[in-house]
Amino acid sequence: MKFVDRSEIKAVAGASMGTMLAYALSCDKLDLLEALYLNVDIPKKAELIHEVFFRGILERTIEEFSAAEDFLKIPMVFPICFLPIYSVKYFWIANNFNPHWKKYLQAAMNLPTLRLIPSFLEHRLAIDGGAADNVPIFPLLKFEEKLLGKGGFDLIIVLHFDARYDYRKEFRTDVPILELDLGICNDFKKNHYDFSTGYVTEMIEKSELYGTKICGEIFSGNCTREELQHAIDEIFLREHALRQKNFSADHLVGILNALGRFFRADSNCNKILF
């Protein structure tokens, strides 16, 4: 946000816990989200699982975070995976807050191992959308013309935790896509269960330094599509070898995503909730 004005962001997408980040960006509550993460202060995996599964920390966080006065200035989209027929739908929300959205947001962040009571939507079992599409570029490209007209996006920025992810294997687009594995910020250490205040603070500081460096490279020129793509290609080539040597937290989820793409009904999988 040091380099891009909020008015320039035309849409935002998120999957799993990234749904909360997308919501925070949409309604300008990033500072509150950071404060919530810092206040978790749970360093051990067993304690975190207890808080999530038995004490409902995710539901409490959604209740605290979403409020009647929220206004989602930036349209956002998130996936939800449906069972027993394995399929994915993408739900768009925007404008004035609707309490009806909460059950969709809870389902979007609901792996079966994270909640005692599962989510049900549209008469089906609904689970974490990251199980079917953990990097939801698809709905942005699918709705690009409806959102922006024929001009389209100037740039799509993708943040994830899968060292082997490469959008080029799935999409062919003229839109420059900057995709970054944030595991590089902590040398791909497997500390994704550590939510101690000290570690979260350290990760925020490291990611800010990394983001400042990357954005400085991306936005240093005239920001034409050609210049953006050239800068993106240089970053990808520089980081590709390092990423190939490591497995990130979301790699196994990425394998499940291949099934999600196979069963996705592209013609009718986007649904507007506003």
N, C-alpha and C positions, 0 to 999 in steps of 0.2 A: 504493500500500500504506500510505500515511500516513492514508488516509481509510477504507479497507475492511479488515476483518480477514479473514485467509485462510479462517477457518472459515465465512465468509459466502459464499464463492465456490463455486458448485455445479457449474460446468463451465467449461472454457476451450477455445477453438478457435484454430487457426493454420494459415496456408497459406504455402508456400514457406519463406523464412527465418523467418517468423512461427511455423512449427512448433517451432523451437528455443526461441522465447520462451514458447510455450504449455507446452512441456516443463519449462522452468525455473520457471515459475510453479506448475505442478502439483506438482513435487517440491522446491520451495523452494530453488532454486539460482540466483536472479536475480543475486546478488553474483558468483558464478562466471562467469555469462554475460557480465556487464559487464567482468570482468577479461579474459576471452578476447577480447572486441571491442577493448579497449584495447591488448592485446598484438599485435594484427595489424600495426598500424603500416605500412600500405602506402598511399602517397599517390597513386600513378599508376595509371591504368586498365590500361595494358599489363602492368605488374608484377602487378596484381591478377589479371588474366586468366591470366597464366602460373602464378601460385600455385594458382589454382582448377583450371585445366584440366590442367596438366602435373604439379603436385606434390600434388594431392589435398587441399587445405587443408580442404575441407568434410568429407571422410571422416575426416581426422585430428581435426577438431573434434568430430565426433559420437562418435568413439572416446574422446576425452578427457572429453567432457561426460557421457555416459551410463555409469553404473556399476552393478555387480551389487547394491549396497546401496541403490539408489534406490527410493523408495516414492512412487508418484504418488497423493497423497491426493485431489487434485482430478481427476475424470475429464476426459480431453482427447480432442479429435477433430481430425483433419487430412485433407485431400483428397489423392488421387492420381489423376492423369489417365492413362488407358490408351489405347494405340494398337495397331493401325491404325484400329480403330473408335473414334472419338473419344467417350470416356465418362469419367465420374468416379465414384469411390467414396470414401466417408468411413469412416475407420478410427478406432475408439475404443480407447484404452488407459487402464489405471488399476491401482492397487494395486502389488504387488511387481513389480520389473523383470523383464522377460523378454528374454533375448538375441535371441530371434526378432524382436523389434520393430525391431532396428537396420536391417534391410534395408528395412523400410517407411519408417522415418525418412529413410534415405538417398534412397529413391525420391521422397519427398515434397518434397525440396529438390534435385531433379535436372533442371534444364533441359538439353536435349541439348547446348547450347553450354558447359556447365559441367563435364562429365565425359567423359573419354576412353572409359570403359567404361559403357554404359547400364545401367539397372536392368531386371530382368525379374521380374515377379510374376504368379502365376496363369497362367503360360505366355504372357504378353503383355508388350510393351514398356511400361514404366511411367515416367512423367516427372513433373516438378514439378506438384503439385496446383494451384498458382496459375494455371496455364494454363487451367484449367476453372472454378475458383472461388477467386478471390484474397481474398474476404471471406466466409468460411464461416459465415454466420448460419444458413443453411438447416438443417444437422444439429442445431443447438441447438433451433430451433423444432420440428423434426420429432420430437426425442426429449424435448421439454420435459416432457410428462406422465409418461413413464417415469422420468425423473430426479427429478422433484420432486412427482409426484402432481398433483392438480387445481389446487393453488395457483399453480404456474408460477413463472417468473422475476419478480423485482421490477424488474430493470434489466439490460440488455445493453449493455456498453461495447465499441465497435468502433474500432480504430486502423488506419489505412490510409494510402496515399499516392496516392490518385486524387481529384483536385480535383472531378471531375464525378460522383463516385459519390453515389447517393442510394438508400438501401434502400427508400424508399417506392415506387419504380418496380417493385420485385420482390415485396415482402411487404406483407401486411395483417395486423397484429397489435396486440393491446392492450398488449403489453409495451413500456414506454418503451425506446427504443434511442438511445443517445448515440453518434453516429458522428463521428469527428474525423479530418480529413486532417492528418497530422503535418508535411506539407510547409510548413504555415503557420509552423512553428517557425523555419525558415531562409529565409523569404520566397520559397519555391518555387524556390530555386536548384537547378540540376541537378548536384549534387555527390555523387550516390549511389555513385560509384566511389572516392571519397576515404575511405579507412579509416586515414588517419594518426591517430596517438594524439591530436595536438592538436585535429584536427577532430572526432573522435569524442567527446572530452571536452567540446568546445564544444556539440555537439548534445545530449549528455546533460544538461548544465546548462540549456540553453534549453528542452528538453522537460520537465524537472522544474519549471521556473518556469511553463510553460504548463499542465502538468497540475495544479499546485497551484492556479492561478487557476480552471481549469475545475471542479475538484472542490470548491473553495470555493463556487462558484455552485450546483452540483448538490446538495451535501449540507448546505446552510446551513439548510434548513427541517426539516419533520417527515418528509420523504422518503416521502410518500404517492405513489401512482402519478400522481395529478393534478398534484402539485407538481413531481415529477420531469419529467413531460412538458412542463409549462409552462417550466421552466428549460431543457430541451433545445431546445424550439422557439425560445426567445430566442437561444440560442447559434447555432443553425443560421441564423437570419435575419441575425444579425450577421456571420457568416463567409461566407454564401452568395455575396454579390456579389464578394468577393475571390477565392473559389475559382473562380468562373466566368470570371475574367480569366486564369487560369493553367492550364497543362497540367502534371500531376504525373508522377512517374516511372512509375506503374502504369497510366496512362490507356490505352495500347495493349493492355495485358493485360486491362483491363476490357472491351475490344471482343471479345477472344477468349472472355471469360466468358459472353457472350451465347450463343455456340455451346455452351458447357458446359451452360448451363441447358436449352437446347433438347434435347440428347441425354441429359440426366440421367433415369435411371429412378427416380423418386421412391419407388416402393414397395419397392425392394430394394437401394438404394445405400448403406445404412449397415451396417457390419460390425464386430462386437465382437471384439477380439483378446485379451480377458482373461476 
